[in-house]
Amino acid sequence: MCLQGGEQIDISQLVPPTAVAVELKVTLASATGALVVYSPGYEAEQVRFTKRESFHVVQIAEPILCMKATGGPLELDVAVLPIEDEE
């Protein structure tokens, strides 16, 4: 399911069915590494976390995230905050 590579993460326990996006807060403990995150169907909208602590919004079509580490081993903490459709 992760067409651009990475590990598939099921976030269905963290977001309601009406969520259209998630805000991710990622804290990295690596001087050279980065974390790339996207959701299947939104491969062209990948976000890259490189700072010690970063926030990004990731559009989701289903409660699945694809995460791949680059630039060496990473120690990280990820918080997922749902964003619901306003309709």
C-alpha positions in Angstrom: 0.0 0.0 0.0 2.9 2.4 0.5 3.8 2.9 -3.1 6.7 5.3 -2.4 8.2 3.0 0.2 8.1 3.1 4.0 6.3 1.3 6.8 2.5 1.2 6.8 1.0 2.5 10.0 -2.6 2.1 10.9 -3.9 5.1 12.7 -7.6 4.1 12.8 -7.6 3.9 16.6 -6.4 7.5 16.8 -8.7 9.3 14.3 -12.5 9.4 13.8 -13.9 8.1 10.5 -14.6 11.7 9.5 -11.0 12.8 9.6 -9.7 14.2 6.3 -6.2 15.1 7.6 -4.0 14.7 10.6 -1.6 17.1 12.2 1.6 15.4 13.1 4.0 16.5 15.8 7.4 14.8 15.3 10.4 15.0 17.6 13.5 13.6 16.1 16.7 12.7 18.0 19.0 12.6 15.1 21.4 15.2 13.7 21.4 13.9 10.1 18.2 11.8 9.7 14.8 12.7 8.5 11.3 11.2 8.5 9.2 11.2 5.4 5.4 10.7 5.9 2.5 10.5 3.4 -0.9 8.8 3.1 -1.8 6.4 0.3 -3.5 8.4 -2.4 -1.5 11.5 -1.5 2.0 10.3 -2.5 2.7 13.6 -4.2 2.1 15.5 -0.9 4.8 13.9 1.2 6.0 15.8 4.2 9.6 15.7 5.5 10.5 16.2 9.2 14.0 17.3 9.7 14.0 19.6 12.7 14.3 18.6 16.3 10.5 19.2 16.7 8.2 19.7 13.7 4.5 20.1 12.9 2.9 19.3 9.5 -0.6 18.5 8.2 -1.0 15.3 6.2 -4.1 14.8 4.0 -5.5 11.3 4.4 -8.0 9.3 2.3 -8.0 6.4 4.8 -6.5 6.1 8.3 -3.1 4.8 7.0 0.2 6.6 7.1 3.4 5.6 5.4 6.6 6.5 7.2 10.1 6.1 6.1 13.4 7.1 7.7 16.2 8.5 5.7 19.8 9.5 6.5 20.5 7.0 9.2 18.9 5.6 12.3 16.3 7.8 14.0 14.9 8.0 17.5 11.6 9.7 17.2 8.3 10.4 18.9 5.1 11.0 16.8 1.9 12.6 18.0 -1.2 12.4 15.7 -4.0 15.0 16.0 -7.1 14.5 13.8 -8.6 17.2 11.6 -12.2 16.5 10.8 -14.2 17.6 7.7 -16.3 20.6 8.6 -19.4 19.5 6.7 
